Amino acid sequence: MSAKITFKYVHSDDIERYSFYRIPKQLFTLEPFKGLSSDAKILYALMLDRVSLSLKNGWIDDDKRVYIYFSVEDVMEQLGCGKNKAIKMSEGTGCENRNRIDPEASAGTGQDQYHLCEDILC
């Protein structure tokens, strides 16, 4: 039998210690996204979070689109799911999975695929 975990209550000055992922409200309010699973919406937020890291690393293609590296294994680890579910969620996020065409562009990343995230606010 597992022991019950007890937590202390959150106080007014505690909130600054937390980091947050941002999930666009449009994923919940616009009709095209109504059928998207909650897990896929969370995955989209995780992928959007990676965009800021990609900007810092200068991962921008010739069309000035920011790309991210987010493998199926990353999805499995972040969301605690199996491979089939990770693939299905990835397909529903609006972040297109592409094979890396230029091997020099991915040199040192250990990645041969990348994602281009669609801007759902357009």
URLIN-V729285 format. One record per residue. N is the residue number from 1. OMEGA is omega in degrees with one decimal (NA if undefined). Layout:
n=N omega=OMEGA
n=N omega=OMEGA
This chain:
n=1 omega=-178.5
n=2 omega=179.6
n=3 omega=178.8
n=4 omega=178.6
n=5 omega=177.0
n=6 omega=179.6
n=7 omega=173.3
n=8 omega=-179.2
n=9 omega=176.5
n=10 omega=177.9
n=11 omega=-173.3
n=12 omega=-178.9
n=13 omega=-178.7
n=14 omega=-170.4
n=15 omega=-179.4
n=16 omega=179.6
n=17 omega=-174.6
n=18 omega=168.8
n=19 omega=-176.5
n=20 omega=167.7
n=21 omega=179.9
n=22 omega=176.3
n=23 omega=-179.6
n=24 omega=179.3
n=25 omega=-178.2
n=26 omega=177.5
n=27 omega=179.7
n=28 omega=-171.6
n=29 omega=-177.8
n=30 omega=-174.5
n=31 omega=-177.6
n=32 omega=-176.2
n=33 omega=-177.3
n=34 omega=-178.2
n=35 omega=-179.6
n=36 omega=-178.1
n=37 omega=177.0
n=38 omega=178.7
n=39 omega=179.3
n=40 omega=177.4
n=41 omega=176.9
n=42 omega=178.3
n=43 omega=177.3
n=44 omega=178.1
n=45 omega=177.7
n=46 omega=179.3
n=47 omega=176.6
n=48 omega=177.8
n=49 omega=178.3
n=50 omega=-179.8
n=51 omega=-179.6
n=52 omega=176.2
n=53 omega=178.9
n=54 omega=177.3
n=55 omega=178.8
n=56 omega=-179.4
n=57 omega=-179.9
n=58 omega=-178.9
n=59 omega=-178.3
n=60 omega=-177.8
n=61 omega=-176.7
n=62 omega=178.1
n=63 omega=179.0
n=64 omega=175.2
n=65 omega=177.7
n=66 omega=177.0
n=67 omega=-178.6
n=68 omega=169.8
n=69 omega=-179.2
n=70 omega=-174.2
n=71 omega=174.3
n=72 omega=178.3
n=73 omega=175.7
n=74 omega=179.1
n=75 omega=-179.7
n=76 omega=-178.8
n=77 omega=-175.9
n=78 omega=-174.9
n=79 omega=176.2
n=80 omega=-178.2
n=81 omega=178.1
n=82 omega=-175.0
n=83 omega=-178.5
n=84 omega=179.4
n=85 omega=179.0
n=86 omega=179.3
n=87 omega=-179.3
n=88 omega=178.6
n=89 omega=-178.9
n=90 omega=180.0
n=91 omega=-177.0
n=92 omega=-173.0
n=93 omega=-173.2
n=94 omega=175.0
n=95 omega=-172.8
n=96 omega=178.4
n=97 omega=-179.3
n=98 omega=173.2
n=99 omega=179.6
n=100 omega=-179.2
n=101 omega=-176.0
n=102 omega=-177.4
n=103 omega=179.0
n=104 omega=-179.1
n=105 omega=-179.9
n=106 omega=-179.0
n=107 omega=178.1
n=108 omega=-179.4
n=109 omega=-176.3
n=110 omega=-176.9
n=111 omega=174.7
n=112 omega=176.3
n=113 omega=177.9
n=114 omega=179.9
n=115 omega=169.8
n=116 omega=-178.4
n=117 omega=177.9
n=118 omega=176.4
n=119 omega=-175.2
n=120 omega=-178.9
n=121 omega=179.4
n=122 omega=NA
